[in-house]
Amino acid sequence: MELQSLRGFYWAGIHRSFSKAGKVLNIGQSAVSHQVKALEEELGVKLYERMGRGICLTPAGKILMAYVDIILQTLDNIETHFAELSGSPEGTVSIAAYRGIMQYKLPKIVDNFKKKNPEIRLIILNKPLDTEILDMVSAGDVDFGITSSWNEFLDLSFYEVWSYDMFLCVPHNHRLAGRRRVGLKEIVREPLILYERQNSIRKRIEGIFKENNLSYNFVIETGGATVIQEYVKIGLGISVVSGLVTEATEEPSLSYIPVTEHFGKLGYGVVLKKRKYLSLPVRKFLQEVGLGETLAAQNWEI
């Protein structure tokens, strides 16, 4: 039984797609399909079956997945642990973080961390989409990610650190400016400026509109709250942003109306791979983020 075949099988199961598994492993879709077929022939069972445009595990596939998950995570932990034992004493922490957290939260945390741990190197990757962060954490490309709570975490554990209300962002002279409440039907009458399609906030907004059978008109699709606010400011439309943005910036030319009652609170926090060994530098950083007590209470076992 080849280790690479087990990896192909594993990532196909996580993403329910041979092509997405191939992207994680930097090989072609056909190569992953061949690996899975070889496993099926070796074990004498069918591991996957087609379901719509994707694939799903068979009962036998679910059994194998439980074993493979333990095998691959154990190998990853061995590599990480012994790299720490044999490497330089300072260590490295690698992070993939959502752009808003990068801009508004991490600078102070990183400053405090580096003052206490100047010998530890940091690799901080700015990612616009939660899906990119989750894929990197799942693949072991980074020690952990910082992303929003509005995701499916599959093989990952999410620990919320910050929680924010949601706000409708409009120009200060807009007809809705100054309101304390606004209905969904009033929101969809306006031209909307939304995040890119794969953004978790965009997905939540569209999901709520769909649940309430509301059609809407978005005029601009773009990335980043700072950019969105600039377009709102000049009157091109309105948007929905989180309190992460409103608490960090003061914009007299904009008005913010609470809409948490419609969309719910948005959390941000740390994403870790389950059963992952956390090196001492990573534990130190997570303590600075505010998760020290939470993770120490479970003996740092994720």
Stockholm file with secondary structure:
# STOCKHOLM 1.0

chainA/1-302         MELQSLRGFYWAGIHRSFSKAGKVLNIGQSAVSHQVKALEEELGVKLYERMGRGICLTPAGKILMAYVDIILQTLDNIETHFAELSGSPEGTVSIAAYRGIMQYKLPKIVDNFKKKNPEIRLIILNKPLDTEILDMVSAGDVDFGITSSWNEFLDLSFYEVWSYDMFLCVPHNHRLAGRRRVGLKEIVREPLILYERQNSIRKRIEGIFKENNLSYNFVIETGGATVIQEYVKIGLGISVVSGLVTEATEEPSLSYIPVTEHFGKLGYGVVLKKRKYLSLPVRKFLQEVGLGETLAAQNWEI
#=GR chainA/1-302 SS CCHHHHHHHHHHHHHTCHHHHHHHHTSCHHHHHHHHHHHHHHHTSCCEEEETTEEEECHHHHHHHHHHHHHHHHHHHHHHHHHHHHSCSSCEEEEEEEHHHHHHTHHHHHHHHHHHCTTSEEEEEEESCHHHHHHHHHHTSSSEEEEESSSCCTTEEEEEEEEECEEEEEETTSTTTTCSCCCHHHHHTSEEEEECTTCHHHHHHHHHHHHTTCCCEEEEEESCHHHHHHHHHTTSCBEEEEHHHHTTCCCTTEEEEECHHHHCCEEEEEEEETTCCCCHHHHHHHHHHTCHHHHHTTTTCC
#=GC SS_cons         CCHHHHHHHHHHHHHTCHHHHHHHHTSCHHHHHHHHHHHHHHHTSCCEEEETTEEEECHHHHHHHHHHHHHHHHHHHHHHHHHHHHSCSSCEEEEEEEHHHHHHTHHHHHHHHHHHCTTSEEEEEEESCHHHHHHHHHHTSSSEEEEESSSCCTTEEEEEEEEECEEEEEETTSTTTTCSCCCHHHHHTSEEEEECTTCHHHHHHHHHHHHTTCCCEEEEEESCHHHHHHHHHTTSCBEEEEHHHHTTCCCTTEEEEECHHHHCCEEEEEEEETTCCCCHHHHHHHHHHTCHHHHHTTTTCC
//
